[in-house]
């Protein structure tokens, strides 16, 4: 455990241990986090609405529990958590990063929020998101631009960017994200934190989104063990998601041991324009696994960006885009240009794909992933083509260049969307290095369908062998 001077760096598990030992009060801990938020929020703009007064009341109740008066301490008793401003909390505003939702107050909490509260967690703030979680950066007319704590010139990724930035800046030990194309894993990579995209159905998603097998919600944290702790507690069937699995995730503390494991390795999934810095970080991570006793082999896995783009456009046109068109009709002037640009991309697709053709592509891509994972226990690959990019720029209005070549900001910058297509695979995003500009680089650990128990130990072993910085230095 680190010194008391570094409470903002502690893992949630260490904080809980201190609560139980009565060496740290939930009130004292939350007050330290609030001080950190006051320090960092003006610099990075990671948070939207905050609930400090109510959170302090909840922390006082938690302190009474640990003192012996009240109910038995629950698994997350008194632990603060940031919830993405897309996930609904009963009685709280959910803005979705949109001026159109500025006054919307949720009547019912999403299942993941219900279970976090039932476990004793305290929601003290909202993590910012771009409007309707559309792009892979985090800025909006509603909230402005969110900046990377490691280098303020850079973005935090999207769409769960506020959650990732808040973790990196020590504003919270835990956060939530959602992921329909990489929205947990991209910001985890950009900000140097851990993000878990559970296999489809593991953590309940309410309403029509629970019927979209690309759509996931999951935990984000600074350690693999904390991520597993939350995933265990929020998994399982919920009546608001008919497709949610009855089996609950039960990882406990992941065993940091990869001896004898067979690991497939791909630097670019065969077609992504991965920069040399990212390739070097990927090779270093693969070598660390070899040093730890795993067999790591490069595999011939080729998935083209064009087929992913076409499958993505066909899939999203039938649900996500259809929902957006209804919401923005007649008020397009209040909507961020990147939302309109994304919808225009679907309309202007020169190779339009029917829903059935898109499903055929999804099946073919998933089969290629599954064939690799029938011979190996996990697949290791980068999360992003590059480290984080410049903050506050709408790359649908300005051209994006990578290594001197113009690229598609929706599909060329990340290697994550493949695993929304293969959405029954659990994917753990972990830090794996930093660029020359100081911003983190992340990797994805992809497991066979529903083998959450495999990806967590690999992440824990890498974390133990090459510990990554848990928070940025105090400004």
TIMIFI-775210 format. One record per residue (C-alpha): chain; x, y, z. Coordinates in steps of 0.2 Angstrom, whole numbers. Layout:
# TIMIFI-775210
+----+-------+-------+-------+
: ch :    xx :    yy :    zz :
+----+-------+-------+-------+
:  A :     X :     Y :     Z :
...
+----+-------+-------+-------+
END
This chain:
# TIMIFI-775210
+----+-------+-------+-------+
: ch :    xx :    yy :    zz :
+----+-------+-------+-------+
:  A :     0 :     0 :     0 :
:  A :     6 :    17 :    -4 :
:  A :     9 :    31 :     8 :
:  A :    -5 :    42 :    15 :
:  A :     1 :    56 :     5 :
:  A :    -4 :    47 :   -11 :
:  A :   -22 :    42 :    -7 :
:  A :   -28 :    47 :   -25 :
:  A :   -16 :    33 :   -31 :
:  A :   -23 :    19 :   -21 :
:  A :   -32 :     5 :   -29 :
:  A :   -51 :     2 :   -23 :
:  A :   -45 :   -14 :   -15 :
:  A :   -32 :    -5 :    -5 :
:  A :   -45 :     8 :     0 :
:  A :   -58 :    -5 :     5 :
:  A :   -44 :   -14 :    16 :
:  A :   -41 :     3 :    25 :
:  A :   -59 :     6 :    28 :
:  A :   -61 :   -11 :    35 :
:  A :   -45 :    -9 :    46 :
:  A :   -52 :     8 :    52 :
:  A :   -36 :    17 :    46 :
:  A :   -45 :    27 :    34 :
:  A :   -63 :    34 :    34 :
:  A :   -74 :    35 :    19 :
:  A :   -77 :    53 :    23 :
:  A :   -58 :    57 :    23 :
:  A :   -55 :    48 :     7 :
:  A :   -70 :    56 :    -2 :
:  A :   -64 :    73 :     4 :
:  A :   -46 :    70 :    -3 :
:  A :   -54 :    65 :   -20 :
:  A :   -64 :    81 :   -20 :
:  A :   -49 :    91 :   -17 :
:  A :   -41 :    82 :   -32 :
:  A :   -56 :    86 :   -43 :
:  A :   -54 :   105 :   -38 :
:  A :   -36 :   104 :   -43 :
:  A :   -38 :    94 :   -59 :
:  A :   -55 :    98 :   -66 :
:  A :   -51 :   116 :   -73 :
:  A :   -36 :   108 :   -82 :
:  A :   -44 :    93 :   -90 :
:  A :   -63 :    95 :   -89 :
:  A :   -66 :    77 :   -86 :
:  A :   -82 :    78 :   -76 :
:  A :  -100 :    85 :   -79 :
:  A :  -112 :    85 :   -65 :
:  A :  -105 :    82 :   -47 :
:  A :  -115 :    76 :   -32 :
:  A :  -102 :    80 :   -18 :
:  A :  -115 :    85 :    -4 :
:  A :  -125 :    69 :    -6 :
:  A :  -109 :    59 :    -8 :
:  A :  -102 :    65 :     8 :
:  A :  -119 :    60 :    17 :
:  A :  -117 :    43 :     9 :
:  A :   -99 :    42 :    15 :
:  A :  -104 :    47 :    33 :
:  A :  -116 :    32 :    32 :
:  A :  -103 :    21 :    26 :
:  A :   -91 :    27 :    40 :
:  A :  -105 :    22 :    53 :
:  A :  -106 :     4 :    45 :
:  A :   -87 :     2 :    47 :
:  A :   -88 :     8 :    65 :
:  A :  -100 :    -6 :    69 :
:  A :  -116 :     3 :    69 :
:  A :  -128 :    -2 :    55 :
:  A :  -128 :   -15 :    42 :
:  A :  -114 :   -27 :    37 :
:  A :  -102 :   -18 :    25 :
:  A :  -105 :   -22 :     7 :
:  A :   -92 :   -26 :    -6 :
:  A :   -90 :    -8 :   -12 :
:  A :   -95 :     0 :     4 :
:  A :   -90 :    19 :     4 :
:  A :   -80 :    18 :   -13 :
:  A :   -83 :    33 :   -24 :
:  A :   -86 :    29 :   -43 :
:  A :   -88 :    40 :   -58 :
:  A :  -103 :    35 :   -70 :
:  A :  -102 :    40 :   -88 :
:  A :  -115 :    53 :   -93 :
:  A :  -124 :    41 :  -104 :
:  A :  -129 :    28 :   -91 :
:  A :  -145 :    33 :   -82 :
:  A :  -146 :    36 :   -63 :
:  A :  -163 :    38 :   -56 :
:  A :  -167 :    56 :   -51 :
:  A :  -151 :    63 :   -59 :
:  A :  -148 :    72 :   -75 :
:  A :  -142 :    62 :   -90 :
:  A :  -136 :    74 :  -104 :
:  A :  -127 :    61 :  -116 :
:  A :  -116 :    76 :  -120 :
:  A :  -130 :    84 :  -129 :
:  A :  -139 :   101 :  -128 :
:  A :  -155 :    91 :  -133 :
:  A :  -154 :    82 :  -116 :
:  A :  -149 :    96 :  -105 :
:  A :  -164 :    95 :   -95 :
:  A :  -167 :    76 :   -95 :
:  A :  -169 :    68 :   -78 :
:  A :  -169 :    49 :   -78 :
:  A :  -183 :    40 :   -69 :
:  A :  -174 :    24 :   -68 :
:  A :  -156 :    18 :   -65 :
:  A :  -148 :     7 :   -78 :
:  A :  -144 :   -11 :   -71 :
:  A :  -125 :    -8 :   -69 :
:  A :  -129 :     8 :   -58 :
:  A :  -142 :    -2 :   -48 :
:  A :  -129 :   -15 :   -44 :
:  A :  -115 :    -3 :   -40 :
:  A :  -127 :     6 :   -27 :
:  A :  -132 :   -11 :   -20 :
:  A :  -114 :   -15 :   -18 :
:  A :  -111 :     1 :    -8 :
:  A :  -103 :    12 :   -21 :
:  A :  -105 :    31 :   -20 :
:  A :  -108 :    40 :   -36 :
:  A :   -99 :    57 :   -34 :
:  A :   -98 :    63 :   -52 :
:  A :  -102 :    60 :   -70 :
:  A :   -89 :    56 :   -83 :
:  A :   -90 :    67 :   -99 :
:  A :   -94 :    60 :  -116 :
:  A :   -95 :    67 :  -134 :
:  A :  -113 :    70 :  -140 :
:  A :  -123 :    53 :  -140 :
:  A :  -106 :    44 :  -139 :
:  A :  -103 :    45 :  -157 :
:  A :   -85 :    49 :  -161 :
:  A :   -68 :    43 :  -153 :
:  A :   -64 :    59 :  -145 :
:  A :   -72 :    68 :  -131 :
:  A :   -79 :    86 :  -133 :
:  A :   -96 :    93 :  -136 :
:  A :  -105 :   110 :  -137 :
:  A :  -113 :   105 :  -121 :
:  A :   -98 :   103 :  -110 :
:  A :   -82 :   108 :  -120 :
:  A :   -66 :    98 :  -123 :
:  A :   -59 :    85 :  -111 :
:  A :   -40 :    85 :  -111 :
:  A :   -28 :    71 :  -107 :
:  A :   -20 :    73 :   -90 :
:  A :    -3 :    66 :   -96 :
:  A :    -2 :    80 :  -109 :
:  A :   -15 :    93 :  -110 :
:  A :   -13 :    96 :  -129 :
:  A :   -20 :    78 :  -132 :
:  A :   -37 :    71 :  -132 :
:  A :   -43 :    57 :  -120 :
:  A :   -51 :    46 :  -133 :
:  A :   -70 :    42 :  -134 :
:  A :   -83 :    40 :  -130 :
:  A :   -80 :    36 :  -111 :
:  A :   -66 :    49 :  -111 :
:  A :   -72 :    58 :   -95 :
:  A :   -71 :    42 :   -85 :
:  A :   -54 :    37 :   -91 :
:  A :   -47 :    55 :   -88 :
:  A :   -54 :    55 :   -71 :
:  A :   -46 :    39 :   -66 :
:  A :   -29 :    45 :   -73 :
:  A :   -30 :    61 :   -64 :
:  A :   -34 :    53 :   -47 :
:  A :   -52 :    60 :   -46 :
:  A :   -59 :    42 :   -43 :
:  A :   -53 :    24 :   -41 :
:  A :   -67 :    17 :   -51 :
:  A :   -78 :    22 :   -66 :
:  A :   -90 :    15 :   -79 :
:  A :   -90 :    16 :   -98 :
:  A :  -100 :     9 :  -112 :
:  A :   -93 :     2 :  -128 :
:  A :  -102 :     0 :  -145 :
:  A :   -86 :     2 :  -156 :
:  A :   -72 :     4 :  -144 :
:  A :   -78 :    17 :  -132 :
:  A :   -71 :     9 :  -116 :
:  A :   -55 :     3 :  -124 :
:  A :   -50 :    18 :  -134 :
:  A :   -50 :    30 :  -119 :
:  A :   -42 :    17 :  -108 :
:  A :   -28 :    17 :  -121 :
:  A :   -26 :    36 :  -122 :
:  A :   -26 :    38 :  -104 :
:  A :   -16 :    24 :   -97 :
:  A :   -30 :    15 :   -87 :
:  A :   -38 :    -2 :   -88 :
:  A :   -55 :    -5 :   -96 :
:  A :   -65 :   -21 :   -98 :
:  A :   -77 :   -24 :  -112 :
:  A :   -87 :   -39 :  -106 :
:  A :   -94 :   -52 :  -118 :
:  A :  -111 :   -48 :  -124 :
:  A :  -124 :   -52 :  -111 :
:  A :  -112 :   -53 :   -96 :
:  A :  -117 :   -36 :   -89 :
:  A :  -135 :   -31 :   -92 :
:  A :  -139 :   -17 :  -105 :
:  A :  -157 :   -11 :  -104 :
:  A :  -170 :    -8 :  -117 :
:  A :  -166 :   -10 :  -136 :
:  A :  -147 :    -8 :  -133 :
:  A :  -148 :   -25 :  -124 :
:  A :  -153 :   -33 :  -140 :
:  A :  -138 :   -25 :  -149 :
:  A :  -124 :   -37 :  -148 :
:  A :  -111 :   -24 :  -152 :
:  A :  -117 :   -14 :  -136 :
:  A :  -108 :   -17 :  -120 :
:  A :  -106 :    -8 :  -103 :
:  A :   -92 :   -11 :   -91 :
:  A :   -80 :    -6 :   -78 :
:  A :   -64 :     5 :   -79 :
:  A :   -51 :     7 :   -66 :
:  A :   -32 :     9 :   -63 :
:  A :   -29 :    -9 :   -59 :
:  A :   -34 :   -26 :   -67 :
:  A :   -39 :   -33 :   -50 :
:  A :   -51 :   -18 :   -47 :
:  A :   -58 :   -20 :   -64 :
:  A :   -62 :   -38 :   -60 :
:  A :   -69 :   -34 :   -43 :
:  A :   -82 :   -23 :   -51 :
:  A :   -86 :   -34 :   -66 :
:  A :   -90 :   -48 :   -53 :
:  A :  -102 :   -38 :   -44 :
:  A :  -112 :   -30 :   -58 :
:  A :  -113 :   -46 :   -69 :
:  A :  -128 :   -58 :   -71 :
:  A :  -146 :   -58 :   -77 :
:  A :  -157 :   -43 :   -75 :
:  A :  -175 :   -42 :   -80 :
:  A :  -172 :   -26 :   -91 :
:  A :  -161 :   -36 :  -102 :
:  A :  -169 :   -52 :  -109 :
:  A :  -152 :   -57 :  -117 :
:  A :  -142 :   -55 :  -101 :
:  A :  -133 :   -71 :   -95 :
:  A :  -138 :   -79 :   -79 :
:  A :  -121 :   -85 :   -75 :
:  A :  -111 :   -71 :   -65 :
:  A :   -93 :   -68 :   -68 :
:  A :   -83 :   -74 :   -53 :
:  A :   -65 :   -70 :   -56 :
:  A :   -60 :   -64 :   -38 :
:  A :   -42 :   -58 :   -38 :
:  A :   -35 :   -63 :   -54 :
:  A :   -20 :   -75 :   -53 :
:  A :    -5 :   -66 :   -61 :
:  A :     2 :   -82 :   -70 :
:  A :     4 :   -85 :   -89 :
:  A :    16 :   -99 :   -88 :
:  A :    12 :  -112 :  -102 :
:  A :    -1 :  -101 :  -110 :
:  A :    -2 :  -100 :  -129 :
:  A :    -4 :   -82 :  -135 :
:  A :    -8 :   -76 :  -152 :
:  A :     0 :   -59 :  -157 :
:  A :    -5 :   -47 :  -171 :
:  A :     3 :   -30 :  -172 :
:  A :   -11 :   -23 :  -184 :
:  A :   -24 :   -36 :  -187 :
:  A :   -17 :   -37 :  -205 :
:  A :   -23 :   -20 :  -211 :
:  A :   -22 :    -6 :  -199 :
:  A :   -10 :     9 :  -201 :
:  A :    -1 :     6 :  -184 :
:  A :    13 :    18 :  -180 :
:  A :    30 :    13 :  -175 :
:  A :    28 :    18 :  -157 :
:  A :    13 :     7 :  -155 :
:  A :    21 :    -7 :  -164 :
:  A :    36 :    -6 :  -152 :
:  A :    24 :    -6 :  -137 :
:  A :    15 :   -21 :  -144 :
:  A :    31 :   -31 :  -147 :
:  A :    38 :   -26 :  -130 :
:  A :    22 :   -32 :  -122 :
:  A :    23 :   -49 :  -132 :
:  A :    41 :   -51 :  -126 :
:  A :    36 :   -48 :  -108 :
:  A :    23 :   -62 :  -109 :
:  A :    37 :   -73 :  -116 :
:  A :    48 :   -69 :  -102 :
:  A :    34 :   -74 :   -90 :
:  A :    33 :   -91 :   -98 :
:  A :    20 :   -89 :  -111 :
:  A :    22 :   -95 :  -129 :
:  A :    18 :   -80 :  -140 :
:  A :    17 :   -82 :  -159 :
:  A :    12 :   -70 :  -173 :
:  A :    -3 :   -76 :  -182 :
:  A :   -10 :   -73 :  -199 :
:  A :   -26 :   -64 :  -195 :
:  A :   -31 :   -52 :  -208 :
:  A :   -47 :   -42 :  -206 :
:  A :   -49 :   -27 :  -218 :
:  A :   -54 :   -10 :  -213 :
:  A :   -66 :    -9 :  -228 :
:  A :   -76 :   -24 :  -222 :
:  A :   -77 :   -18 :  -204 :
:  A :   -83 :    -1 :  -211 :
:  A :   -96 :    -9 :  -222 :
:  A :  -102 :   -21 :  -208 :
:  A :  -102 :    -6 :  -195 :
:  A :  -112 :     5 :  -207 :
:  A :  -125 :    -8 :  -210 :
:  A :  -126 :   -13 :  -192 :
:  A :  -127 :     5 :  -185 :
:  A :  -140 :    11 :  -199 :
:  A :  -153 :    -1 :  -192 :
:  A :  -152 :     4 :  -173 :
:  A :  -140 :    17 :  -167 :
:  A :  -142 :    29 :  -182 :
:  A :  -160 :    26 :  -183 :
:  A :  -162 :    32 :  -165 :
:  A :  -151 :    47 :  -168 :
:  A :  -161 :    53 :  -183 :
:  A :  -177 :    53 :  -173 :
:  A :  -170 :    63 :  -159 :
:  A :  -162 :    77 :  -169 :
:  A :  -175 :    79 :  -182 :
:  A :  -179 :    98 :  -183 :
:  A :  -166 :   103 :  -171 :
:  A :  -150 :    99 :  -181 :
:  A :  -143 :   116 :  -178 :
:  A :  -141 :   112 :  -160 :
:  A :  -131 :    96 :  -164 :
:  A :  -112 :    94 :  -165 :
:  A :  -106 :    93 :  -183 :
:  A :   -98 :    76 :  -180 :
:  A :  -115 :    68 :  -177 :
:  A :  -122 :    75 :  -193 :
:  A :  -106 :    70 :  -202 :
:  A :  -107 :    52 :  -196 :
:  A :  -125 :    51 :  -202 :
:  A :  -120 :    58 :  -218 :
:  A :  -107 :    45 :  -220 :
:  A :  -120 :    31 :  -219 :
:  A :  -131 :    40 :  -232 :
:  A :  -116 :    43 :  -243 :
:  A :  -108 :    26 :  -242 :
:  A :  -103 :    22 :  -260 :
:  A :  -104 :     3 :  -256 :
:  A :  -120 :     2 :  -247 :
:  A :  -123 :   -15 :  -238 :
:  A :  -139 :   -22 :  -233 :
:  A :  -143 :   -28 :  -215 :
:  A :  -141 :   -46 :  -221 :
:  A :  -125 :   -43 :  -230 :
:  A :  -118 :   -34 :  -215 :
:  A :  -122 :   -49 :  -204 :
:  A :  -114 :   -60 :  -217 :
:  A :   -98 :   -50 :  -215 :
:  A :  -100 :   -50 :  -196 :
:  A :  -101 :   -69 :  -196 :
:  A :   -85 :   -70 :  -207 :
:  A :   -75 :   -59 :  -197 :
:  A :   -80 :   -67 :  -180 :
:  A :   -76 :   -84 :  -188 :
:  A :   -58 :   -78 :  -192 :
:  A :   -56 :   -72 :  -174 :
:  A :   -63 :   -88 :  -167 :
:  A :   -52 :   -99 :  -177 :
:  A :   -37 :   -90 :  -170 :
:  A :   -44 :   -92 :  -152 :
:  A :   -47 :  -111 :  -155 :
:  A :   -28 :  -113 :  -156 :
:  A :   -23 :  -100 :  -143 :
:  A :   -30 :   -94 :  -126 :
:  A :   -29 :   -76 :  -130 :
:  A :   -25 :   -64 :  -144 :
:  A :   -14 :   -49 :  -140 :
:  A :   -16 :   -33 :  -151 :
:  A :   -15 :   -14 :  -150 :
:  A :   -31 :    -4 :  -146 :
:  A :   -26 :    11 :  -156 :
:  A :   -17 :    14 :  -172 :
:  A :    -8 :    28 :  -164 :
:  A :    -6 :    36 :  -147 :
:  A :   -19 :    49 :  -142 :
:  A :   -22 :    63 :  -155 :
:  A :   -24 :    82 :  -153 :
:  A :   -38 :    88 :  -141 :
:  A :   -53 :    98 :  -146 :
:  A :   -53 :    95 :  -164 :
:  A :   -68 :    88 :  -174 :
:  A :   -59 :    77 :  -187 :
:  A :   -75 :    76 :  -197 :
:  A :   -73 :    94 :  -201 :
:  A :   -54 :    94 :  -202 :
:  A :   -44 :    80 :  -211 :
:  A :   -34 :    68 :  -201 :
:  A :   -17 :    63 :  -206 :
:  A :    -7 :    48 :  -199 :
:  A :    11 :    46 :  -204 :
:  A :     7 :    58 :  -218 :
:  A :    -7 :    49 :  -225 :
:  A :   -25 :    55 :  -224 :
:  A :   -36 :    43 :  -213 :
:  A :   -54 :    40 :  -208 :
:  A :   -56 :    45 :  -190 :
:  A :   -71 :    34 :  -188 :
:  A :   -63 :    18 :  -193 :
:  A :   -44 :    19 :  -196 :
:  A :   -38 :    25 :  -179 :
:  A :   -43 :    10 :  -168 :
:  A :   -42 :    -9 :  -169 :
:  A :   -57 :   -11 :  -157 :
:  A :   -73 :   -12 :  -168 :
:  A :   -67 :   -29 :  -174 :
:  A :   -71 :   -36 :  -156 :
:  A :   -88 :   -28 :  -156 :
:  A :   -92 :   -38 :  -171 :
:  A :   -85 :   -53 :  -162 :
:  A :   -94 :   -47 :  -147 :
:  A :   -95 :   -63 :  -137 :
:  A :   -76 :   -61 :  -134 :
:  A :   -71 :   -53 :  -118 :
:  A :   -58 :   -39 :  -121 :
:  A :   -47 :   -31 :  -107 :
:  A :   -38 :   -15 :  -112 :
:  A :   -22 :   -12 :  -102 :
:  A :    -8 :     1 :  -103 :
:  A :     8 :    -4 :  -112 :
:  A :    19 :    11 :  -113 :
:  A :    20 :    29 :  -117 :
:  A :    24 :    39 :  -133 :
:  A :    38 :    52 :  -134 :
:  A :    25 :    65 :  -130 :
:  A :    20 :    57 :  -114 :
:  A :     3 :    50 :  -118 :
:  A :    -1 :    32 :  -115 :
:  A :    -2 :    17 :  -127 :
:  A :   -13 :     3 :  -124 :
:  A :   -16 :   -15 :  -129 :
:  A :   -31 :   -27 :  -130 :
:  A :   -31 :   -44 :  -123 :
:  A :   -45 :   -54 :  -132 :
:  A :   -51 :   -70 :  -125 :
:  A :   -62 :   -84 :  -132 :
:  A :   -81 :   -82 :  -131 :
:  A :   -86 :   -80 :  -113 :
:  A :   -68 :   -84 :  -106 :
:  A :   -67 :   -69 :   -94 :
:  A :   -57 :   -80 :   -83 :
:  A :   -43 :   -80 :   -96 :
:  A :   -40 :   -62 :  -100 :
:  A :   -40 :   -56 :   -82 :
:  A :   -24 :   -66 :   -77 :
:  A :   -15 :   -61 :   -93 :
:  A :   -18 :   -42 :   -88 :
:  A :   -13 :   -45 :   -70 :
:  A :     3 :   -54 :   -75 :
:  A :     8 :   -39 :   -86 :
:  A :     3 :   -27 :   -73 :
:  A :    14 :   -36 :   -60 :
:  A :    29 :   -38 :   -72 :
:  A :    29 :   -20 :   -79 :
:  A :    19 :    -9 :   -67 :
:  A :    12 :     6 :   -76 :
:  A :    11 :    23 :   -68 :
:  A :    -6 :    24 :   -59 :
:  A :   -10 :    43 :   -60 :
:  A :    -1 :    58 :   -67 :
:  A :    10 :    69 :   -56 :
:  A :     2 :    83 :   -46 :
:  A :     1 :    98 :   -57 :
+----+-------+-------+-------+
END
